Amino acid sequence: MKTVTVFGSSLPDEGSAAYQQAQQLGRLLAEADFAVCNGGYSGLMEASARGAREVGGHTIGVTCSIWPSRANPWIVEEVRTDSFLARLTALIERGDAYIVLPGGTGTLAELALVWEMMNKSALSRTVGGRKPLLVMTPYWQPVIDCLNQEASLGRIHAPPMDAPRRTLEIVTLVSDVEVAVRSLRGRLNP
C-alpha cells in the first residue's frame, strides 16, 4: 500500500471549511487505497486521519516527544520521534507522495524541506527519488510566486537558465482535494 504524507495546520477546528476539506482528502485517499500519514495531532492532521478512518483506511501519525500530547484518536499507528528534525525526516521518509494543505510555519518548513530535498536530489539518496509533491492553491500560491522571482536575482556564476524552472516543476499546484487524489491515482497506481 502506498502512503501519502499530508502536511497541514494544527489550528482548524471541526466544522471549519479547512477541516472539512482535509477530512474529505483523507476519505478520498483511503478510498483510493492509500495510507494517510501526517503529524498526528489536531487540526488538519486530525481531519485527514479522521476522513481516512471513517472509510476503514490506515493512518500513521508521526509525533514528537518534545510535545506532551499524544496522537489524535484517528491515528492507527503512532510513530514517536525524539526531535522536530527527526519528525520531519520520518514524515518525508514514509511518503510515496506529499500533499500540502494550508498551514503555518511548521507546514512551510515541511514543504520547504521535502521540496529542497527533491531539488538537490537528496531525496534520491535517502528515500528513493523524486515523488509527487502536490500543493494546494490558492493558499500557497504567494510562496510559489515568491520563489519564481529567484531567476531575476542574478549571480556572477549563474546556474543554467532552466534551473529555477526545474525547481518549480517539482511542485504540482492543485485547486482541490479531488484533483489531488485523481493526480496521485494516475501517478502512483499505473
N, CA, C and O atoms as a DFTB+ gen file, in Angstrom:
760 C
 N C O
     1  1       0.852      -1.185       0.000
     2  2       0.000       0.000       0.000
     3  2       0.889       1.236       0.000
     4  3       1.806       1.354       0.812
     5  1       0.609       2.151      -0.915
     6  2       1.342       3.416      -0.987
     7  2       0.844       4.355       0.110
     8  3      -0.320       4.312       0.508
     9  1       1.745       5.197       0.581
    10  2       1.427       6.136       1.657
    11  2       1.546       7.568       1.153
    12  3       2.519       7.929       0.492
    13  1       0.546       8.373       1.475
    14  2       0.578       9.798       1.149
    15  2       0.737      10.568       2.456
    16  3      -0.089      10.454       3.362
    17  1       1.804      11.351       2.540
    18  2       2.020      12.202       3.703
    19  2       1.310      13.524       3.464
    20  3       1.514      14.187       2.447
    21  1       0.468      13.892       4.433
    22  2      -0.323      15.119       4.354
    23  2       0.226      16.105       5.375
    24  3       0.296      15.796       6.565
    25  1       0.613      17.284       4.918
    26  2       1.090      18.352       5.791
    27  2      -0.016      19.398       5.913
    28  3      -0.685      19.705       4.927
    29  1      -0.214      19.947       7.109
    30  2      -1.228      20.980       7.278
    31  2      -1.290      21.499       8.701
    32  3      -0.676      20.940       9.610
    33  1      -2.024      22.553       8.878
    34  2      -2.151      23.285      10.132
    35  2      -2.789      22.459      11.247
    36  3      -3.634      21.598      11.003
    37  1      -2.363      22.744      12.466
    38  2      -2.974      22.120      13.651
    39  2      -4.131      22.959      14.193
    40  3      -4.778      22.550      15.157
    41  1      -4.407      24.113      13.603
    42  2      -5.369      25.040      14.188
    43  2      -6.836      24.856      13.806
    44  3      -7.693      25.045      14.668
    45  1      -7.176      24.499      12.568
    46  2      -8.611      24.454      12.212
    47  2      -9.411      23.472      13.061
    48  3      -8.977      22.353      13.334
    49  1     -10.585      23.924      13.466
    50  2     -11.492      23.105      14.272
    51  2     -12.472      22.358      13.381
    52  3     -12.694      22.715      12.224
    53  1     -13.052      21.304      13.959
    54  2     -14.093      20.562      13.274
    55  2     -15.196      21.535      12.864
    56  3     -15.592      22.399      13.647
    57  1     -15.684      21.393      11.652
    58  2     -16.733      22.278      11.153
    59  2     -16.209      23.399      10.281
    60  3     -16.964      23.970       9.493
    61  1     -14.925      23.731      10.404
    62  2     -14.372      24.780       9.538
    63  2     -14.202      24.229       8.123
    64  3     -14.117      23.017       7.926
    65  1     -14.154      25.120       7.153
    66  2     -14.002      24.708       5.755
    67  2     -12.690      23.948       5.553
    68  3     -12.655      22.948       4.837
    69  1     -11.621      24.418       6.178
    70  2     -10.321      23.751       6.027
    71  2     -10.357      22.340       6.614
    72  3      -9.811      21.408       6.024
    73  1     -10.997      22.184       7.767
    74  2     -11.117      20.865       8.398
    75  2     -11.917      19.930       7.496
    76  3     -11.527      18.780       7.294
    77  1     -13.012      20.408       6.964
    78  2     -13.854      19.581       6.087
    79  2     -13.106      19.170       4.822
    80  3     -13.242      18.037       4.360
    81  1     -12.317      20.085       4.261
    82  2     -11.524      19.767       3.080
    83  2     -10.502      18.669       3.400
    84  3     -10.335      17.732       2.620
    85  1      -9.823      18.782       4.537
    86  2      -8.832      17.773       4.926
    87  2      -9.496      16.438       5.221
    88  3      -8.942      15.385       4.903
    89  1     -10.670      16.472       5.822
    90  2     -11.415      15.238       6.102
    91  2     -11.802      14.559       4.784
    92  3     -11.674      13.342       4.653
    93  1     -12.267      15.329       3.827
    94  2     -12.605      14.785       2.509
    95  2     -11.362      14.206       1.846
    96  3     -11.429      13.142       1.231
    97  1     -10.230      14.893       1.964
    98  2      -8.977      14.394       1.397
    99  2      -8.635      13.026       1.979
   100  3      -8.323      12.095       1.238
   101  1      -8.693      12.905       3.294
   102  2      -8.393      11.624       3.931
   103  2      -9.303      10.517       3.449
   104  3      -8.854       9.403       3.182
   105  1     -10.582      10.826       3.337
   106  2     -11.565       9.848       2.853
   107  2     -11.237       9.415       1.422
   108  3     -11.227       8.221       1.122
   109  1     -10.972      10.372       0.547
   110  2     -10.669      10.063      -0.852
   111  2      -9.369       9.272      -0.985
   112  3      -9.276       8.359      -1.805
   113  1      -8.379       9.618      -0.188
   114  2      -7.118       8.870      -0.231
   115  2      -7.332       7.421       0.188
   116  3      -6.834       6.503      -0.463
   117  1      -8.073       7.213       1.277
   118  2      -8.334       5.850       1.753
   119  2      -9.145       5.063       0.729
   120  3      -8.878       3.884       0.493
   121  1     -10.129       5.713       0.123
   122  2     -10.934       5.033      -0.897
   123  2     -10.104       4.671      -2.131
   124  3     -10.458       3.754      -2.872
   125  1      -9.007       5.387      -2.348
   126  2      -8.099       5.089      -3.456
   127  2      -6.999       4.115      -3.028
   128  3      -6.036       3.896      -3.763
   129  1      -7.148       3.535      -1.840
   130  2      -6.199       2.548      -1.296
   131  2      -4.835       3.123      -0.938
   132  3      -3.815       2.447      -1.077
   133  1      -4.817       4.360      -0.480
   134  2      -3.595       4.954       0.047
   135  2      -3.691       5.009       1.562
   136  3      -4.760       5.277       2.110
   137  1      -2.571       4.755       2.245
   138  2      -2.483       5.031       3.674
   139  2      -2.247       6.529       3.822
   140  3      -1.633       7.153       2.956
   141  1      -2.737       7.108       4.924
   142  2      -2.559       8.531       5.192
   143  2      -1.593       8.686       6.352
   144  3      -1.811       8.151       7.439
   145  1      -0.518       9.430       6.103
   146  2       0.467       9.737       7.140
   147  2       0.427      11.240       7.369
   148  3       0.312      12.016       6.420
   149  1       0.521      11.651       8.630
   150  2       0.601      13.075       8.943
   151  2       1.259      13.251      10.303
   152  3       1.748      12.290      10.897
   153  1       1.267      14.481      10.788
   154  2       1.918      14.783      12.060
   155  2       1.194      14.273      13.280
   156  3       1.727      14.368      14.386
   157  1      -0.003      13.734      13.124
   158  2      -0.675      13.016      14.201
   159  2      -1.428      13.832      15.229
   160  3      -2.061      13.255      16.113
   161  1      -1.386      15.139      15.152
   162  2      -2.022      15.949      16.179
   163  2      -3.388      16.467      15.714
   164  3      -4.131      15.744      15.051
   165  1      -3.716      17.701      16.056
   166  2      -5.053      18.265      15.828
   167  2      -5.168      18.939      14.460
   168  3      -4.277      18.830      13.618
   169  1      -6.272      19.627      14.266
   170  2      -6.487      20.413      13.058
   171  2      -6.581      19.566      11.811
   172  3      -7.321      18.583      11.771
   173  1      -5.828      19.950      10.789
   174  2      -5.907      19.264       9.507
   175  2      -5.289      17.870       9.566
   176  3      -5.630      17.003       8.761
   177  1      -4.389      17.655      10.511
   178  2      -3.832      16.311      10.716
   179  2      -4.942      15.382      11.209
   180  3      -5.136      14.289      10.677
   181  1      -5.661      15.834      12.229
   182  2      -6.795      15.058      12.742
   183  2      -7.839      14.830      11.649
   184  3      -8.345      13.719      11.485
   185  1      -8.153      15.878      10.914
   186  2      -9.210      15.790       9.909
   187  2      -8.871      14.785       8.813
   188  3      -9.724      13.986       8.426
   189  1      -7.635      14.814       8.305
   190  2      -7.283      13.867       7.236
   191  2      -7.261      12.437       7.759
   192  3      -7.667      11.513       7.055
   193  1      -6.793      12.250       8.979
   194  2      -6.814      10.906       9.579
   195  2      -8.252      10.459       9.822
   196  3      -8.602       9.304       9.582
   197  1      -9.061      11.363      10.289
   198  2     -10.466      11.028      10.548
   199  2     -11.174      10.595       9.271
   200  3     -11.874       9.583       9.256
   201  1     -10.993      11.363       8.200
   202  2     -11.615      11.015       6.929
   203  2     -11.193       9.638       6.454
   204  3     -12.013       8.867       5.956
   205  1      -9.916       9.330       6.607
   206  2      -9.417       8.017       6.189
   207  2     -10.004       6.896       7.053
   208  3     -10.430       5.866       6.529
   209  1     -10.027       7.091       8.346
   210  2     -10.515       6.052       9.260
   211  2     -12.014       5.826       9.102
   212  3     -12.485       4.701       9.265
   213  1     -12.763       6.865       8.790
   214  2     -14.213       6.719       8.638
   215  2     -14.589       5.771       7.504
   216  3     -15.706       5.254       7.466
   217  1     -13.652       5.542       6.577
   218  2     -13.917       4.586       5.497
   219  2     -12.975       3.381       5.594
   220  3     -12.783       2.655       4.618
   221  1     -12.394       3.179       6.774
   222  2     -11.571       1.993       7.024
   223  2     -10.128       2.084       6.584
   224  3      -9.448       1.060       6.518
   225  1      -9.632       3.283       6.278
   226  2      -8.251       3.444       5.829
   227  2      -7.243       3.350       6.962
   228  3      -7.588       3.448       8.139
   229  1      -5.986       3.156       6.574
   230  2      -4.888       3.076       7.542
   231  2      -4.292       4.469       7.737
   232  3      -4.089       5.202       6.769
   233  1      -4.013       4.831       8.981
   234  2      -3.438       6.139       9.290
   235  2      -2.181       5.988      10.132
   236  3      -2.090       5.122      11.002
   237  1      -1.217       6.850       9.851
   238  2       0.053       6.882      10.566
   239  2       0.252       8.305      11.071
   240  3       0.157       9.259      10.298
   241  1       0.526       8.452      12.353
   242  2       0.795       9.761      12.928
   243  2       2.214       9.818      13.449
   244  3       2.601       9.010      14.294
   245  1       2.987      10.755      12.959
   246  2       4.371      10.921      13.402
   247  2       4.396      12.057      14.419
   248  3       4.288      13.230      14.063
   249  1       4.540      11.694      15.675
   250  2       4.503      12.667      16.765
   251  2       5.909      12.866      17.326
   252  3       6.862      12.221      16.890
   253  1       6.021      13.760      18.289
   254  2       7.338      14.122      18.813
   255  2       7.289      14.256      20.328
   256  3       6.361      14.853      20.874
   257  1       8.273      13.708      20.996
   258  2       8.301      13.723      22.459
   259  2       8.545      15.115      23.049
   260  3       8.402      15.291      24.259
   261  1       8.908      16.108      22.231
   262  2       9.077      17.460      22.776
   263  2       7.740      18.094      23.120
   264  3       7.692      19.087      23.845
   265  1       6.640      17.523      22.600
   266  2       5.300      17.977      22.948
   267  2       4.629      16.893      23.778
   268  3       4.752      15.712      23.452
   269  1       3.932      17.255      24.825
   270  2       3.336      16.238      25.703
   271  2       2.145      15.493      25.094
   272  3       1.814      14.397      25.545
   273  1       1.506      16.061      24.092
   274  2       0.318      15.437      23.501
   275  2       0.674      14.145      22.782
   276  3       1.765      13.985      22.234
   277  1      -0.280      13.240      22.805
   278  2      -0.162      12.005      22.029
   279  2      -0.976      12.172      20.746
   280  3      -1.613      13.202      20.526
   281  1      -0.941      11.159      19.923
   282  2      -1.648      11.204      18.642
   283  2      -3.154      11.330      18.852
   284  3      -3.695      10.907      19.874
   285  1      -3.812      11.921      17.863
   286  2      -5.270      12.059      17.917
   287  2      -5.912      10.669      17.806
   288  3      -5.253       9.722      17.378
   289  1      -7.170      10.540      18.181
   290  2      -7.807       9.216      18.221
   291  2      -8.018       8.551      16.860
   292  3      -8.393       7.379      16.810
   293  1      -7.792       9.255      15.773
   294  2      -7.985       8.686      14.437
   295  2      -6.710       8.042      13.893
   296  3      -6.704       7.491      12.792
   297  1      -5.652       8.115      14.661
   298  2      -4.370       7.522      14.243
   299  2      -4.336       6.063      14.671
   300  3      -4.583       5.742      15.834
   301  1      -4.026       5.176      13.720
   302  2      -3.916       3.743      13.997
   303  2      -2.493       3.412      14.454
   304  3      -2.302       2.657      15.408
   305  1      -1.512       3.974      13.778
   306  2      -0.103       3.666      14.026
   307  2       0.634       4.955      14.395
   308  3       0.819       5.836      13.554
   309  1       1.050       5.057      15.650
   310  2       1.804       6.242      16.073
   311  2       3.295       5.946      16.002
   312  3       3.764       4.927      16.510
   313  1       4.035       6.852      15.362
   314  2       5.484       6.780      15.299
   315  2       5.985       7.943      16.146
   316  3       5.802       9.101      15.772
   317  1       6.608       7.654      17.267
   318  2       7.060       8.690      18.205
   319  2       8.527       9.003      17.936
   320  3       9.360       8.097      17.919
   321  1       8.848      10.265      17.729
   322  2      10.231      10.684      17.487
   323  2      10.719      11.528      18.665
   324  3       9.932      11.955      19.510
   325  1      12.033      11.758      18.703
   326  2      12.624      12.494      19.823
   327  2      12.944      13.951      19.527
   328  3      13.274      14.707      20.441
   329  1      12.851      14.360      18.254
   330  2      13.159      15.748      17.925
   331  2      12.307      16.197      16.741
   332  3      11.758      15.382      16.000
   333  1      12.214      17.504      16.588
   334  2      11.445      18.068      15.482
   335  2      12.040      17.633      14.144
   336  3      11.305      17.281      13.221
   337  1      13.372      17.657      14.038
   338  2      14.017      17.252      12.795
   339  2      13.780      15.772      12.498
   340  3      13.560      15.400      11.345
   341  1      13.822      14.932      13.522
   342  2      13.545      13.504      13.323
   343  2      12.094      13.308      12.875
   344  3      11.802      12.423      12.070
   345  1      11.203      14.127      13.392
   346  2       9.796      14.044      12.993
   347  2       9.640      14.413      11.517
   348  3       8.954      13.715      10.770
   349  1      10.272      15.503      11.102
   350  2      10.215      15.902       9.694
   351  2      10.771      14.801       8.791
   352  3      10.184      14.467       7.763
   353  1      11.893      14.257       9.189
   354  2      12.514      13.194       8.399
   355  2      11.603      11.979       8.300
   356  3      11.456      11.402       7.223
   357  1      10.993      11.585       9.406
   358  2      10.097      10.421       9.404
   359  2       8.877      10.668       8.518
   360  3       8.442       9.762       7.807
   361  1       8.324      11.869       8.549
   362  2       7.181      12.193       7.691
   363  2       7.566      12.087       6.215
   364  3       6.800      11.564       5.406
   365  1       8.728      12.573       5.878
   366  2       9.185      12.538       4.493
   367  2       9.513      11.114       4.064
   368  3       9.135      10.692       2.971
   369  1      10.207      10.381       4.906
   370  2      10.595       9.010       4.560
   371  2       9.396       8.105       4.325
   372  3       9.463       7.217       3.475
   373  1       8.321       8.302       5.040
   374  2       7.150       7.431       4.918
   375  2       6.312       7.719       3.674
   376  3       5.532       6.869       3.245
   377  1       6.465       8.896       3.099
   378  2       5.610       9.279       1.986
   379  2       6.068       8.752       0.632
   380  3       7.245       8.826       0.280
   381  1       5.111       8.221      -0.112
   382  2       5.326       7.935      -1.530
   383  2       4.905       9.159      -2.343
   384  3       5.218       9.271      -3.529
   385  1       4.200      10.061      -1.694
   386  2       3.766      11.329      -2.268
   387  2       3.423      12.244      -1.105
   388  3       3.282      11.794       0.032
   389  1       3.287      13.545      -1.402
   390  2       3.028      14.548      -0.377
   391  2       1.938      15.497      -0.854
   392  3       1.907      15.896      -2.018
   393  1       1.048      15.849       0.064
   394  2       0.044      16.870      -0.215
   395  2       0.175      17.927       0.873
   396  3       0.157      17.612       2.063
   397  1       0.308      19.186       0.453
   398  2       0.493      20.284       1.393
   399  2      -0.786      21.110       1.436
   400  3      -1.133      21.804       0.481
   401  1      -1.480      21.016       2.569
   402  2      -2.698      21.784       2.822
   403  2      -2.315      23.115       3.461
   404  3      -1.142      23.320       3.772
   405  1      -3.260      24.019       3.666
   406  2      -2.945      25.273       4.343
   407  2      -2.314      25.040       5.715
   408  3      -2.645      24.081       6.413
   409  1      -1.413      25.922       6.080
   410  2      -0.748      25.794       7.371
   411  2       0.128      26.993       7.667
   412  3       0.156      27.969       6.918
   413  1       0.842      26.897       8.771
   414  2       1.711      27.977       9.223
   415  2       3.179      27.649       8.997
   416  3       3.545      27.021       8.004
   417  1       4.011      28.085       9.938
   418  2       5.445      27.912       9.764
   419  2       5.874      26.445       9.790
   420  3       6.821      26.070       9.100
   421  1       5.195      25.617      10.571
   422  2       5.526      24.191      10.583
   423  2       5.253      23.552       9.241
   424  3       6.068      22.778       8.740
   425  1       4.109      23.869       8.653
   426  2       3.756      23.336       7.342
   427  2       4.702      23.895       6.282
   428  3       5.108      23.175       5.369
   429  1       5.051      25.167       6.399
   430  2       6.002      25.768       5.467
   431  2       7.352      25.061       5.561
   432  3       7.988      24.813       4.537
   433  1       7.797      24.735       6.772
   434  2       9.064      24.014       6.954
   435  2       8.996      22.635       6.284
   436  3       9.954      22.195       5.648
   437  1       7.860      21.968       6.434
   438  2       7.690      20.649       5.811
   439  2       7.739      20.756       4.291
   440  3       8.431      19.983       3.629
   441  1       7.001      21.716       3.744
   442  2       7.010      21.952       2.303
   443  2       8.425      22.264       1.832
   444  3       8.909      21.666       0.871
   445  1       9.079      23.190       2.498
   446  2      10.412      23.617       2.078
   447  2      11.417      22.465       2.136
   448  3      12.237      22.317       1.229
   449  1      11.363      21.660       3.174
   450  2      12.343      20.582       3.314
   451  2      12.147      19.504       2.251
   452  3      13.115      19.092       1.613
   453  1      10.922      19.044       2.050
   454  2      10.712      17.998       1.049
   455  2      11.019      18.534      -0.352
   456  3      11.576      17.816      -1.182
   457  1      10.662      19.775      -0.613
   458  2      10.926      20.393      -1.911
   459  2      12.424      20.519      -2.154
   460  3      12.912      20.179      -3.232
   461  1      13.148      21.004      -1.162
   462  2      14.593      21.185      -1.307
   463  2      15.314      19.847      -1.424
   464  3      16.288      19.734      -2.169
   465  1      14.850      18.839      -0.701
   466  2      15.471      17.518      -0.824
   467  2      15.319      16.983      -2.247
   468  3      16.237      16.355      -2.775
   469  1      14.175      17.227      -2.864
   470  2      13.997      16.799      -4.250
   471  2      14.793      17.685      -5.207
   472  3      15.362      17.198      -6.184
   473  1      14.831      18.971      -4.927
   474  2      15.549      19.908      -5.782
   475  2      17.044      19.599      -5.829
   476  3      17.667      19.697      -6.886
   477  1      17.605      19.235      -4.710
   478  2      19.043      18.951      -4.637
   479  2      19.336      17.455      -4.740
   480  3      20.468      17.028      -4.515
   481  1      18.330      16.663      -5.075
   482  2      18.451      15.209      -5.241
   483  2      18.806      14.482      -3.954
   484  3      19.194      13.315      -4.001
   485  1      18.685      15.134      -2.813
   486  2      18.947      14.461      -1.546
   487  2      17.922      13.375      -1.290
   488  3      18.235      12.359      -0.670
   489  1      16.699      13.578      -1.761
   490  2      15.662      12.576      -1.576
   491  2      16.016      11.301      -2.334
   492  3      15.669      10.204      -1.896
   493  1      16.698      11.436      -3.459
   494  2      17.114      10.261      -4.224
   495  2      18.030       9.382      -3.392
   496  3      17.908       8.157      -3.398
   497  1      18.932      10.006      -2.689
   498  2      19.900       9.244      -1.893
   499  2      19.284       8.664      -0.631
   500  3      19.704       7.602      -0.172
   501  1      18.292       9.344      -0.064
   502  2      17.771       8.892       1.226
   503  2      16.510       8.058       1.137
   504  3      16.375       7.069       1.858
   505  1      15.580       8.436       0.265
   506  2      14.313       7.698       0.244
   507  2      13.780       7.431      -1.159
   508  3      12.573       7.277      -1.345
   509  1      14.661       7.376      -2.132
   510  2      14.224       6.859      -3.412
   511  2      13.877       7.812      -4.522
   512  3      13.323       7.372      -5.529
   513  1      14.163       9.077      -4.406
   514  2      13.990       9.942      -5.561
   515  2      12.822      10.882      -5.518
   516  3      12.159      11.039      -4.493
   517  1      12.578      11.511      -6.659
   518  2      11.521      12.494      -6.779
   519  2      10.167      11.810      -6.665
   520  3       9.920      10.767      -7.270
   521  1       9.309      12.422      -5.881
   522  2       7.974      11.889      -5.636
   523  2       6.966      13.008      -5.859
   524  3       7.332      14.182      -5.813
   525  1       5.721      12.670      -6.096
   526  2       4.720      13.720      -6.293
   527  2       4.609      14.638      -5.067
   528  3       4.469      14.171      -3.936
   529  1       4.672      15.935      -5.315
   530  2       4.522      16.955      -4.281
   531  2       3.410      17.888      -4.740
   532  3       3.607      18.730      -5.616
   533  1       2.237      17.721      -4.133
   534  2       1.054      18.489      -4.519
   535  2       0.800      19.573      -3.482
   536  3       0.770      19.308      -2.280
   537  1       0.619      20.789      -3.961
   538  2       0.482      21.956      -3.097
   539  2      -0.855      22.633      -3.406
   540  3      -1.167      22.925      -4.560
   541  1      -1.630      22.874      -2.358
   542  2      -2.962      23.464      -2.536
   543  2      -2.886      24.962      -2.831
   544  3      -2.212      25.729      -2.144
   545  1      -3.610      25.338      -3.885
   546  2      -3.765      26.751      -4.199
   547  2      -5.222      27.119      -3.916
   548  3      -6.075      26.232      -3.939
   549  1      -5.530      28.329      -3.662
   550  2      -4.670      29.497      -3.783
   551  2      -3.793      29.756      -2.558
   552  3      -2.978      30.679      -2.574
   553  1      -3.942      28.962      -1.500
   554  2      -3.256      29.248      -0.240
   555  2      -1.741      29.415      -0.412
   556  3      -1.175      30.401       0.059
   557  1      -1.088      28.477      -1.072
   558  2       0.370      28.504      -1.189
   559  2       0.856      29.252      -2.421
   560  3       2.065      29.339      -2.636
   561  1      -0.042      29.795      -3.238
   562  2       0.361      30.491      -4.464
   563  2       1.352      31.629      -4.198
   564  3       2.298      31.774      -4.972
   565  1       1.192      32.447      -3.146
   566  2       2.176      33.509      -2.909
   567  2       3.596      32.981      -2.663
   568  3       4.572      33.628      -3.043
   569  1       3.712      31.826      -2.037
   570  2       5.041      31.226      -1.822
   571  2       5.644      30.823      -3.163
   572  3       6.822      31.075      -3.418
   573  1       4.847      30.203      -4.011
   574  2       5.314      29.798      -5.336
   575  2       5.718      31.038      -6.136
   576  3       6.768      31.051      -6.778
   577  1       4.886      32.076      -6.097
   578  2       5.191      33.312      -6.819
   579  2       6.487      33.942      -6.314
   580  3       7.295      34.432      -7.104
   581  1       6.678      33.926      -5.014
   582  2       7.899      34.487      -4.429
   583  2       9.128      33.741      -4.944
   584  3      10.103      34.367      -5.359
   585  1       9.088      32.426      -4.920
   586  2      10.230      31.628      -5.363
   587  2      10.457      31.725      -6.868
   588  3      11.574      31.517      -7.343
   589  1       9.425      32.033      -7.603
   590  2       9.549      32.195      -9.044
   591  2      10.418      33.406      -9.390
   592  3      10.911      33.513     -10.513
   593  1      10.607      34.307      -8.443
   594  2      11.415      35.504      -8.663
   595  2      12.916      35.229      -8.606
   596  3      13.713      36.087      -8.987
   597  1      13.308      34.054      -8.140
   598  2      14.732      33.759      -7.953
   599  2      15.544      33.985      -9.219
   600  3      16.677      34.461      -9.144
   601  1      14.996      33.656     -10.367
   602  2      15.729      33.802     -11.626
   603  2      16.148      35.244     -11.879
   604  3      17.130      35.485     -12.581
   605  1      15.426      36.200     -11.323
   606  2      15.742      37.608     -11.574
   607  2      16.795      38.164     -10.606
   608  3      17.175      39.329     -10.719
   609  1      17.264      37.358      -9.670
   610  2      18.234      37.849      -8.693
   611  2      19.608      38.079      -9.304
   612  3      20.319      39.002      -8.908
   613  1      19.980      37.255     -10.255
   614  2      21.280      37.399     -10.912
   615  2      22.412      36.901     -10.038
   616  3      22.407      37.080      -8.820
   617  1      23.388      36.270     -10.686
   618  2      24.568      35.753      -9.989
   619  2      25.765      35.895     -10.912
   620  3      25.618      35.927     -12.134
   621  1      26.941      35.980     -10.328
   622  2      28.160      36.040     -11.148
   623  2      28.328      34.718     -11.891
   624  3      28.600      34.698     -13.091
   625  1      28.164      33.634     -11.173
   626  2      28.258      32.300     -11.776
   627  2      26.859      31.709     -11.777
   628  3      26.506      30.896     -10.923
   629  1      26.078      32.133     -12.748
   630  2      24.661      31.760     -12.789
   631  2      24.475      30.277     -13.089
   632  3      25.235      29.687     -13.857
   633  1      23.459      29.685     -12.474
   634  2      23.112      28.307     -12.812
   635  2      22.532      28.269     -14.218
   636  3      22.237      29.320     -14.788
   637  1      22.365      27.104     -14.776
   638  2      21.720      27.032     -16.089
   639  2      20.396      27.786     -16.066
   640  3      19.704      27.805     -15.048
   641  1      20.049      28.401     -17.182
   642  2      18.851      29.235     -17.253
   643  2      17.574      28.497     -16.867
   644  3      16.617      29.122     -16.411
   645  1      17.544      27.202     -17.039
   646  2      16.320      26.475     -16.724
   647  2      16.290      25.946     -15.293
   648  3      15.330      25.271     -14.923
   649  1      17.308      26.227     -14.472
   650  2      17.335      25.719     -13.106
   651  2      16.137      26.178     -12.273
   652  3      15.515      25.342     -11.617
   653  1      15.778      27.489     -12.267
   654  2      14.583      27.881     -11.496
   655  2      13.309      27.219     -12.017
   656  3      12.436      26.859     -11.227
   657  1      13.191      27.055     -13.320
   658  2      12.021      26.407     -13.893
   659  2      11.948      24.957     -13.427
   660  3      10.877      24.481     -13.050
   661  1      13.084      24.247     -13.449
   662  2      13.101      22.855     -12.989
   663  2      12.713      22.765     -11.522
   664  3      12.011      21.837     -11.119
   665  1      13.164      23.719     -10.728
   666  2      12.816      23.732      -9.309
   667  2      11.312      23.850      -9.135
   668  3      10.722      23.136      -8.324
   669  1      10.691      24.740      -9.884
   670  2       9.250      24.939      -9.768
   671  2       8.465      23.765     -10.341
   672  3       7.330      23.527      -9.927
   673  1       9.040      23.034     -11.275
   674  2       8.354      21.877     -11.855
   675  2       8.211      20.720     -10.862
   676  3       7.417      19.808     -11.093
   677  1       8.951      20.746      -9.787
   678  2       8.843      19.704      -8.762
   679  2       7.460      19.734      -8.127
   680  3       6.918      18.697      -7.745
   681  1       6.901      20.919      -8.019
   682  2       5.620      21.123      -7.347
   683  2       4.476      21.066      -8.354
   684  3       4.545      21.650      -9.435
   685  1       3.427      20.350      -7.972
   686  2       2.196      20.338      -8.758
   687  2       1.158      21.125      -7.981
   688  3       0.820      20.774      -6.851
   689  1       0.654      22.186      -8.585
   690  2      -0.364      23.002      -7.938
   691  2      -1.734      22.382      -8.186
   692  3      -2.080      22.057      -9.322
   693  1      -2.508      22.221      -7.119
   694  2      -3.852      21.661      -7.240
   695  2      -4.835      22.576      -6.523
   696  3      -4.520      23.183      -5.500
   697  1      -6.040      22.658      -7.094
   698  2      -7.025      23.586      -6.553
   699  2      -7.997      22.943      -5.578
   700  3      -8.642      23.643      -4.797
   701  1      -8.111      21.625      -5.609
   702  2      -8.995      20.966      -4.653
   703  2      -8.539      19.534      -4.419
   704  3      -7.712      19.001      -5.160
   705  1      -9.088      18.922      -3.382
   706  2      -8.624      17.603      -2.958
   707  2      -8.997      16.507      -3.953
   708  3      -8.277      15.515      -4.064
   709  1     -10.090      16.659      -4.670
   710  2     -10.462      15.653      -5.671
   711  2      -9.437      15.611      -6.796
   712  3      -9.057      14.534      -7.256
   713  1      -8.992      16.776      -7.234
   714  2      -7.955      16.856      -8.268
   715  2      -6.658      16.240      -7.742
   716  3      -5.969      15.526      -8.471
   717  1      -6.331      16.508      -6.501
   718  2      -5.112      15.957      -5.896
   719  2      -5.129      14.432      -5.910
   720  3      -4.157      13.802      -6.327
   721  1      -6.212      13.848      -5.464
   722  2      -6.292      12.384      -5.388
   723  2      -6.316      11.771      -6.791
   724  3      -5.690      10.735      -7.018
   725  1      -7.018      12.384      -7.720
   726  2      -7.005      11.892      -9.112
   727  2      -5.579      11.896      -9.667
   728  3      -5.161      10.952     -10.338
   729  1      -4.845      12.962      -9.380
   730  2      -3.469      13.066      -9.843
   731  2      -2.611      11.951      -9.254
   732  3      -1.812      11.339      -9.964
   733  1      -2.772      11.687      -7.965
   734  2      -1.981      10.641      -7.327
   735  2      -2.362       9.258      -7.823
   736  3      -1.499       8.395      -7.979
   737  1      -3.641       9.040      -8.072
   738  2      -4.062       7.738      -8.618
   739  2      -3.335       7.460      -9.934
   740  3      -2.852       6.353     -10.169
   741  1      -3.266       8.465     -10.771
   742  2      -2.594       8.302     -12.058
   743  2      -1.097       8.135     -11.937
   744  3      -0.488       7.425     -12.737
   745  1      -0.494       8.774     -10.955
   746  2       0.955       8.743     -10.825
   747  2       1.471       7.588      -9.979
   748  3       2.577       7.101     -10.214
   749  1       0.694       7.145      -9.004
   750  2       1.173       6.101      -8.090
   751  2       0.547       4.723      -8.347
   752  3       1.085       3.703      -7.916
   753  1      -0.579       4.698      -9.043
   754  2      -1.248       3.439      -9.329
   755  2      -1.395       3.265     -10.838
   756  3      -2.497       3.390     -11.372
   757  1      -0.278       2.973     -11.535
   758  2      -0.348       2.874     -13.009
   759  2      -1.218       1.723     -13.466
   760  3      -1.376       1.508     -14.668
